[in-house]
């Protein structure tokens, strides 16, 4: 199955639509990379799971599936020796809680989904890990009671901070400093307490300058009286940070101890995410689970192309039991191409484990490959015409196809001379059939319809067209070969039946009584009559054209010019009843109508009266044998005409 098949049939778009129902980015990517399978048992297992998932969604559409990307990132980070941050453990807690929720959700669904519900049971008991994290983390921070050491350190830190604040207030209120301060409020700079001192009193206060105001008039000084307490606080903070880090490493190690169970849980969430996305999409398009067969038999009951939605006209097909090639005819916009795409797309969907938008009981064959040639494949880069590009594609299909291939061909042989295109189309169809492929082909060629009627294993079908409404019904009728309906449409729209009869005679080489289908009096109406009436000038012109044409008189040996090509030649024979002359051009004799000839030089101006024109028109070998036979009869010597 190649990318072109996926793109033309719209399979990749279907996967994109399904991925919109997935909750995790990992699930979305997995859905977009789905490939058709060939193992019947595996596909049936996949379809059965989707069927069970649909039943679960009918009970509850709220599946407790958790996002996965960050969890995988955190596990990888831990394996590299880095601890998980306290705020990240909130995500871990949420994931672990969803593991329990998922198990509880699936516990009572076994009666409708015995297989799907079992996946949740593969998730191990992670309650101990969850309890330890819960006991250590609160609101994205390591809790005071995560360890006795941390509780002690934070109590001591709180006492020191209170002591520092009290000492700061005393300094601010003291008479010694009050006149030197810009304000009687203790400021905090980089976690340290400082006094707002007027610049001119800098040398009056012992301490460290931590900052200055924007104007430079105020200095923020940490007085020496506070530095001892500040030092104790810094040491206490370092001890606290070390204890927090130790706790986080311990929690991270506990998580890694259960890595295998967590990875299984991640895989379970991922599988459920993909599965329920398929189920949700299937419910949206009202899909059903198809039967599968390996006998290349197709039965679609009221199938619809999923991208057409409510506009799709149901398509029913039963094919493959007695035939392997279906030739579909009918008018343009009648649904031939949609039929091909529906068959191809639903085959890909079924082989990918996806329910199809068709009635229950539909059966899909399993193919090794689906090949197609649909639409305009013109290649500007390779300077190939539409016909050439499509032919390159068909040649590749001929090379690769086998008896396990489904081949879809739209308007095979179009884009070139109709006669040659038709012949190529028949030969290609026959060769694909000989290679064992299952074939669906559309055509306008009547010869292909006749070929399919006579050839064993081929079946004709046509897209129904309602002549009364001038609209296609999009229904596929088997065992019939349709027409383009051009004559019927022209008749319905009011083209004079005499003109239609002439067109029918040209096309089918036999008369058809279109005129008799309309009342004679109606044909006298101006609407019809003016279509075939001609004026005085036209009648006069027609009369002239009916007189016997004057044929240009030429003699053997006259030098002439072929007007269309400007080639020169010599008259050999003619004219016949149709005004055709045999002209010798560069040692080759061609039949050319007198209308395309122009006299250049008369033979009398080129040759003497008794000139032997055999010298020009006959070969040397011919003249030699002729001369011998004129003298006497020669055994076993024959003179072949060179006319």
C-alpha positions in Angstrom: 0.0 0.0 0.0 1.7 3.2 -1.1 1.3 6.8 -0.2 -0.4 7.6 -3.5 -3.1 5.1 -2.8 -3.7 6.6 0.6 -3.8 10.1 -0.7 -6.1 9.6 -3.7 -8.6 7.5 -1.7 -8.5 9.9 1.2 -7.4 7.3 3.7 -4.9 9.7 5.4 -7.7 12.2 5.8 -9.8 9.6 7.6 -6.9 8.9 10.0 -6.7 12.7 10.6 -10.4 12.8 11.4 -10.0 9.8 13.8 -7.0 11.4 15.5 -9.1 14.4 16.5 -10.9 12.1 19.0 -7.7 11.1 20.7 -6.8 12.8 24.0 -3.0 12.3 23.9 -0.5 13.4 21.4 1.0 9.9 21.4 -2.4 8.5 20.6 -2.9 11.0 17.7 0.5 10.1 16.2 -0.3 6.4 16.5 -3.6 6.8 14.7 -2.0 8.8 11.9 0.5 6.1 11.2 -2.1 3.2 11.0 -1.4 0.8 8.1 -3.7 -1.8 6.6 -3.0 -5.4 7.7 -3.2 -8.7 5.9 -3.6 -11.2 8.8 -7.3 -12.0 8.9 -7.2 -13.1 12.6 -5.4 -10.0 13.7 -7.8 -7.7 11.8 -10.8 -9.5 13.2 -9.3 -9.0 16.7 -8.9 -5.3 16.1 -12.5 -5.0 14.8 -13.8 -6.9 17.8 -12.1 -4.5 20.2 -13.5 -1.5 18.4 -17.0 -3.1 18.6 -16.6 -3.5 22.4 -15.3 0.1 22.7 -18.4 1.3 20.9 -20.6 -0.6 23.4 -18.7 1.1 26.3 -19.2 4.5 24.8 -22.9 3.9 24.6 -22.8 3.5 28.4 -20.4 6.3 29.1 -18.5 8.6 26.8 -16.3 9.9 29.6 -13.3 7.6 29.6 -10.7 8.5 32.3 -7.7 8.6 30.0 -4.7 10.7 31.2 -2.2 12.6 29.1 1.1 10.7 28.7 3.8 12.9 27.2 5.0 14.4 30.5 4.9 11.1 32.4 7.2 9.5 29.9 9.4 12.6 30.1 9.6 12.4 33.9 10.5 8.7 33.9 13.3 9.4 31.4 14.5 12.3 33.5 14.6 10.2 36.6 16.5 7.4 34.8 19.2 10.1 33.9 19.8 10.7 37.7 17.7 13.8 38.1 15.0 14.1 40.7 11.4 15.0 39.8 10.5 18.5 41.1 7.8 18.9 43.7 5.4 20.7 41.2 6.0 17.8 38.7 5.0 15.3 41.3 1.5 16.9 41.2 1.3 15.6 37.6 2.5 12.1 38.7 -0.2 12.1 41.4 -2.8 12.9 38.8 -1.6 10.1 36.5 -1.6 7.5 39.4 -5.1 8.6 40.4 -6.3 8.1 36.8 -4.8 4.6 36.9 -7.1 3.7 39.7 -10.0 5.5 38.1 -9.5 3.6 34.8 -9.4 0.3 36.6 -12.6 1.1 38.5 -14.3 2.4 35.3 -13.5 -0.9 33.4 -14.4 -3.1 36.3 -18.2 -3.1 35.6 -17.9 -3.0 31.8 -16.8 -6.7 31.4 -20.3 -7.7 30.5 -20.3 -5.6 27.3 -16.6 -5.6 26.7 -15.0 -8.8 28.0 -11.7 -8.3 26.1 -11.3 -4.5 26.2 -12.0 -4.3 30.0 -9.2 -6.8 30.7 -6.5 -4.3 29.6 -7.2 -2.2 32.7 -6.4 -5.2 34.9 -2.9 -5.2 33.6 -2.2 -2.0 35.5 -0.5 -2.9 38.8 -1.3 -1.7 42.3 0.5 1.7 42.6 -1.4 2.8 45.7 1.8 2.7 47.9 3.6 5.0 45.5 0.6 7.3 45.4 0.4 7.4 49.2 4.1 8.3 49.7 3.8 11.1 47.2 0.6 12.3 48.8 2.2 12.3 52.2 5.2 14.3 51.1 3.7 16.8 48.5 1.1 19.5 49.1 0.1 22.1 46.6 3.2 21.5 44.5 5.6 21.9 47.5 7.3 19.4 49.8 5.2 19.3 52.9 6.7 20.3 56.3 5.9 16.8 57.6 7.6 14.9 54.7 10.3 14.0 57.3 11.0 14.8 60.9 14.3 16.5 60.0 12.5 18.8 57.6 9.9 19.6 60.2 12.6 20.5 62.7 14.6 22.6 60.2 11.5 24.6 59.1 10.5 25.2 62.8 14.0 26.5 63.5 14.0 28.6 60.4 10.7 30.1 61.4 12.1 31.0 64.9 15.2 32.6 63.4 13.1 34.6 60.9 10.8 35.9 63.8 14.0 36.8 65.7 15.3 38.7 62.7 12.1 40.6 62.2 12.0 41.6 65.9 15.6 42.7 65.9 15.0 44.8 62.7 12.0 46.6 64.3 14.1 47.4 67.4 16.8 49.0 65.2 14.4 51.0 63.2 12.7 52.4 66.4 16.0 53.2 68.2 17.0 56.8 68.5 20.5 56.1 67.3 19.3 55.3 63.8 16.0 57.2 63.4 17.5 60.4 62.1 19.6 58.6 59.5 16.8 56.7 57.9 14.7 57.7 54.9 11.8 55.6 56.2 11.0 53.6 59.3 10.2 50.4 57.4 12.5 47.4 57.1 13.2 46.5 53.5 14.0 43.1 52.0 16.8 42.8 49.4 17.6 39.3 47.9 16.1 37.6 51.0 18.0 39.7 53.5 16.7 42.5 55.8 18.1 46.1 55.2 17.5 49.7 56.5 16.8 52.5 54.1 19.7 54.9 55.0 20.3 58.4 53.7 23.4 58.5 51.6 25.2 61.0 53.7 25.0 58.8 56.8 26.7 55.8 55.0 29.7 55.9 57.3 27.7 56.3 60.4 26.2 52.8 60.2 28.3 49.6 60.3 27.0 47.0 57.8 26.9 45.9 54.2 25.3 47.9 51.3 22.8 45.5 49.6 21.2 48.0 47.1 20.6 51.6 46.2 17.6 53.6 45.2 17.1 54.7 41.5 18.1 58.3 42.5 21.1 57.1 44.5 19.9 59.1 47.5 19.0 56.0 49.6 21.3 53.1 50.5 19.8 49.8 51.6 22.2 48.6 54.4 22.2 45.4 56.3 23.4 46.5 59.8 26.0 44.5 61.5 23.6 43.6 64.3 21.5 41.5 61.9 24.3 39.8 60.1 24.8 37.0 62.6 21.1 36.1 62.6 21.1 36.3 58.8 24.0 33.9 58.6 22.2 31.4 60.8 19.2 31.7 58.6 21.3 31.1 55.4 22.8 27.9 56.9 19.4 26.7 58.0 18.0 27.3 54.5 20.8 25.3 53.0 20.0 22.4 55.4 16.4 22.7 54.5 17.1 22.6 50.7 19.3 19.6 51.2 16.6 17.8 53.1 13.9 18.7 50.4 16.2 17.5 47.7 16.8 14.2 49.6 13.1 13.7 49.9 12.5 14.4 46.2 15.3 11.9 45.3 13.7 9.3 47.6 10.2 9.8 46.0 11.8 9.7 42.5 13.6 6.4 43.4 10.3 5.0 44.6 8.7 5.8 41.3 11.5 4.2 39.4 11.2 1.1 41.5 7.7 0.8 39.9 8.9 1.8 36.4 7.7 -1.4 34.8 4.2 -1.0 36.2 4.1 2.6 35.2 5.2 1.8 31.6 2.5 -0.8 31.4 0.0 1.7 32.6 1.2 4.2 30.0 0.8 1.6 27.2 -2.7 0.8 28.5 -3.7 4.4 28.5 -2.3 4.7 25.0 -4.1 1.6 23.7 -7.4 2.8 25.2 -6.9 6.3 23.7 -6.4 4.9 20.2 -9.2 2.4 20.6 -11.8 4.8 21.9 -10.9 7.4 19.2 -11.7 4.7 16.6 -14.9 3.9 18.4 -16.0 7.5 18.6 -15.3 8.1 14.9 -17.2 4.9 14.0 -20.2 6.2 16.0 -20.0 9.5 14.2 -20.1 8.0 10.7 -22.6 5.3 11.8 -20.2 2.5 10.9 -20.6 -1.2 11.4 -18.2 -4.1 11.8 -17.6 -5.9 8.4 -17.1 -9.5 7.8 -13.7 -10.5 6.3 -12.9 -13.0 3.7 -9.8 -14.2 1.8 -11.8 -15.3 -1.3 -11.7 -11.8 -2.9 -15.5 -11.5 -2.5 -17.0 -8.1 -1.9 -20.5 -7.4 -0.6 -21.3 -3.9 0.4 -24.8 -3.1 1.8 -25.8 0.5 1.6 -22.2 1.6 1.8 -21.4 5.4 2.0 -18.2 7.3 1.4 -17.3 8.6 4.9 -16.3 12.0 3.6 -19.6 12.7 1.8 -21.6 12.4 5.1 -25.3 12.8 4.7 -24.9 13.7 1.0 -23.7 10.1 0.2 -26.1 7.9 -1.8 -26.0 4.4 -0.4 -24.1 2.0 -2.7 -24.8 -1.8 -2.7 -22.4 -4.2 -4.5 -22.1 -7.9 -4.5 -19.2 -9.0 -6.6 -16.4 -11.6 -6.9 -18.2 -14.9 -6.6 -18.3 -15.5 -10.4 -16.4 -12.5 -11.8 -13.1 -10.8 -11.1 -13.4 -7.7 -13.3 -16.2 -5.1 -13.2 -16.5 -2.5 -16.0 -18.6 0.4 -14.9 -20.2 2.8 -17.5 -22.5 5.7 -17.2 -22.7 9.5 -17.6 -20.2 12.0 -16.2 -21.0 13.0 -12.6 -23.0 9.8 -12.3 -20.9 8.4 -9.4 -18.5 6.1 -11.2 -15.4 7.6 -9.6 -17.0 7.8 -6.2 -17.9 4.1 -6.5 -14.2 3.2 -7.1 -13.1 5.4 -4.3 -15.7 3.9 -1.9 -14.7 0.4 -2.7 -11.0 1.2 -2.3 -11.3 3.3 0.9 -13.6 0.9 2.7 -11.2 -1.9 1.9 -8.3 0.0 3.4 -10.4 0.9 6.5 -11.5 -2.7 7.1 -8.0 -4.0 6.7 -6.9 -1.3 9.3 -9.3 -2.6 11.9 -11.8 0.2 11.3 -15.5 -0.3 11.1 -16.9 0.8 7.7 -19.9 3.1 6.9 -22.1 0.3 5.6 -25.0 -1.8 6.8 -24.4 -4.8 9.0 -23.5 -8.0 7.1 -21.2 -6.3 4.6 -18.1 -8.3 3.7 -14.7 -7.1 2.7 -11.9 -9.1 1.0 -8.4 -8.9 2.3 -5.9 -7.8 -0.4 -2.1 -7.6 -0.3 -2.1 -4.4 -2.3 -4.6 -1.8 -3.6 -3.4 -0.1 -6.8 -5.2 2.7 -8.5 -5.1 5.1 -11.4 -7.7 7.8 -10.7 -7.7 11.5 -11.7 -5.2 13.8 -13.3 -1.6 12.7 -12.7 0.0 15.3 -14.9 3.6 15.8 -13.9 5.0 19.3 -14.7 8.4 18.4 -13.3 8.8 15.5 -15.7 7.1 17.3 -18.6 4.6 14.5 -18.9 1.1 14.9 -20.3 -1.8 13.5 -18.4 -1.9 10.5 -20.6 1.8 9.9 -20.3 1.8 10.3 -16.6 -1.1 7.9 -16.1 0.4 5.4 -18.5 3.6 5.4 -16.4 1.5 4.6 -13.4 -0.4 1.9 -15.2 2.9 0.3 -16.4 4.0 0.2 -12.7 0.7 -1.4 -11.7 1.1 -4.1 -14.5 4.6 -4.8 -13.1 3.6 -5.1 -9.5 0.1 -6.6 -9.5 -0.6 -10.2 -8.6 -3.6 -12.4 -7.7 -3.9 -10.7 -4.3 -4.3 -7.2 -5.7 -7.3 -4.9 -6.0 -6.9 -2.6 -9.0 -9.1 0.5 -9.5 -8.9 2.2 -12.9 -10.8 5.4 -13.8 -11.5 6.2 -17.5 -8.7 3.8 -18.6 -7.2 4.8 -21.9 -8.5 8.4 -21.9 -6.5 11.4 -22.9 -5.3 10.2 -26.3 -6.7 9.1 -29.6 -10.0 7.3 -28.9 -9.3 4.3 -31.1 -5.8 3.8 -29.7 -6.8 4.5 -26.2 -9.7 2.0 -26.4 -7.3 -0.7 -27.7 -4.8 0.0 -25.0 -7.5 -0.1 -22.3 -8.7 -3.5 -23.4 -5.2 -5.0 -23.6 -4.3 -3.6 -20.2 -7.6 -4.9 -18.6 -7.1 -8.3 -20.1 -3.5 -8.5 -18.9 -4.4 -7.5 -15.3 -7.1 -10.1 -15.4 -4.6 -12.7 -16.6 -2.4 -11.8 -13.6 -5.3 -12.6 -11.3 -6.1 -9.1 -10.0 -9.6 -8.1 -8.9 -10.5 -5.2 -11.1 -12.9 -2.3 -10.9 -12.7 0.0 -14.1 -14.8 2.8 -15.4 -15.1 3.7 -19.1 -17.0 5.5 -21.8 -15.7 3.3 -24.6 -18.5 1.1 -26.1 -15.9 -1.4 -27.3 -14.9 -2.0 -23.7 -18.5 -2.7 -22.8 -18.7 -5.2 -25.6 -15.4 -6.8 -24.6 -16.7 -7.2 -21.0 -19.9 -8.8 -22.3 -18.0 -11.4 -24.2 -15.1 -12.1 -21.8 -15.5 -14.7 -19.1 -14.9 -13.4 -15.7 -15.9 -9.8 -16.7 -19.1 -8.1 -15.7 -20.7 -4.9 -17.0 -22.4 -2.5 -14.7 -23.8 1.0 -15.2 -24.6 4.0 -13.0 -28.3 4.7 -13.3 -29.5 8.0 -14.8 -32.9 9.5 -14.5 -33.6 11.0 -18.0 -36.8 12.7 -16.7 -35.1 14.7 -14.0 -31.7 14.8 -15.9 -30.1 13.7 -12.7 -27.9 10.7 -11.8 -29.4 8.4 -9.2 -25.9 7.1 -8.2 -27.3 3.5 -8.1 -25.1 0.8 -9.6 -27.0 -1.6 -11.9 -25.2 -4.9 -12.6 -25.3 -6.8 -15.8 -26.0 -3.7 -17.9 -23.8 -1.5 -20.0 -24.8 2.2 -19.9 -24.5 5.0 -22.3 -23.4 8.5 -21.8 -27.1 9.5 -22.1 -26.1 12.4 -24.4 -28.8 11.7 -26.9 -31.5 11.3 -24.2 -30.4 14.5 -22.5 -30.4 16.4 -25.8 -33.9 15.1 -26.6 -35.1 16.1 -23.1 -33.6 19.6 -23.5 -35.3 20.1 -26.9 -32.8 19.4 -29.6 -34.5 18.5 -32.9 -34.9 14.7 -33.2 -33.6 14.8 -36.8 -30.3 16.1 -35.6 -30.2 13.5 -32.9 -30.9 10.7 -35.5 -28.0 11.9 -37.6 -25.7 11.9 -34.6 -26.9 8.4 -33.7 -26.3 7.2 -37.2 -22.7 8.5 -37.1 -22.0 7.0 -33.7 -23.7 3.6 -34.0 -23.9 3.2 -37.8 -27.6 2.5 -37.6 -30.8 4.5 -37.5 -32.9 5.2 -34.4 -36.5 6.5 -34.5 -36.1 9.6 -32.3 -38.5 11.7 -34.5 -41.3 9.2 -34.1 -41.3 9.8 -30.3 -42.5 13.4 -30.7 -45.8 14.5 -32.1 -45.5 15.7 -35.7 -47.5 18.9 -35.0 -45.0 19.7 -32.2 -42.1 19.5 -34.6 -43.8 22.3 -36.6 -43.5 24.7 -33.6 -40.9 27.5 -34.1 -38.9 26.1 -31.2 -38.1 22.9 -33.2 -38.6 24.1 -36.7 -36.0 26.9 -36.5 -33.3 24.5 -35.5 -33.3 22.8 -39.0 -34.8 25.5 -41.3 -32.2 27.3 -43.5 -32.4 30.8 -45.1 -32.2 31.7 -48.8 -28.4 32.2 -48.7 -27.8 28.8 -47.1 -30.1 27.1 -49.6 -28.2 28.7 -52.5 -24.9 27.6 -51.0 -26.2 24.1 -50.4 -27.3 23.9 -54.1 -23.8 24.9 -55.3 -22.2 22.2 -53.1 -24.6 19.6 -54.6 -23.2 20.1 -58.2 -20.5 17.7 -59.3 -17.1 19.0 -58.2 -14.5 19.8 -60.9 -11.5 17.4 -60.6 -8.1 18.9 -61.3 -6.9 17.1 -64.5 -3.3 15.9 -64.3 -1.2 13.6 -66.5 1.4 11.0 -65.7 4.7 12.8 -65.2 3.3 16.1 -64.2 5.3 17.7 -61.3 2.9 18.8 -58.4 3.1 20.4 -55.0 1.2 18.9 -52.0 -0.4 22.0 -50.6 -0.6 21.0 -46.9 3.1 19.9 -46.6 4.8 21.8 -49.4 6.3 18.5 -50.6 6.8 17.9 -54.3 6.0 14.8 -56.3 5.3 13.3 -59.7 1.9 12.1 -60.9 1.9 8.3 -61.4 -1.8 7.4 -61.8 -5.2 8.9 -61.5 -7.7 10.3 -60.9 -10.2 7.7 -59.7 -13.9 8.3 -59.1 -13.1 10.2 -55.9 -10.5 12.4 -57.4 -7.6 10.5 -55.8 -4.2 10.5 -57.6 -1.2 8.2 -56.9 1.7 10.5 -56.4 5.3 9.4 -56.1 7.1 11.3 -53.3 10.8 10.4 -52.7 10.4 6.8 -54.1 7.2 6.3 -52.1 3.7 6.2 -53.8 0.9 7.9 -51.8 -2.8 8.4 -52.6 -3.7 12.1 -52.4 -6.9 13.8 -53.2 -6.8 16.4 -56.1 -7.9 19.1 -53.7 -4.6 18.8 -51.9 -2.6 19.0 -55.2 -1.3 22.0 -57.2 0.3 21.7 -60.6 3.9 22.9 -60.7 5.4 21.9 -64.0 3.7 20.0 -66.9 5.4 16.8 -68.0 5.9 18.2 -71.6 8.3 20.8 -70.2 10.3 18.1 -68.3 10.4 15.0 -70.6 10.5 14.2 -74.3 7.3 12.8 -75.9 8.6 9.2 -76.0 10.0 9.2 -72.4 9.8 5.8 -70.6 8.3 6.7 -67.2 9.2 3.3 -65.8 12.6 4.8 -65.2 10.9 7.1 -62.6 8.2 4.9 -61.2 9.7 1.4 -61.3 12.7 -0.1 -59.6 15.8 -1.1 -61.5 15.1 -4.8 -60.6 11.6 -4.5 -62.0 12.8 -3.0 -65.3 15.5 -5.7 -65.7 12.9 -8.5 -65.3 10.4 -6.8 -67.5 13.1 -6.4 -70.3 14.0 -10.2 -70.1 10.3 -11.2 -70.3 9.6 -9.0 -73.3 12.4 -10.9 -75.2 11.3 -14.5 -74.2 9.6 -16.5 -71.4 11.9 -17.1 -68.4 11.1 -20.0 -66.0 10.5 -19.2 -62.4 10.9 -15.5 -63.0 8.0 -13.4 -61.8 7.2 -9.8 -62.3 5.5 -8.3 -59.2 3.5 -5.1 -59.6 5.0 -2.1 -57.9 1.9 0.0 -57.9 
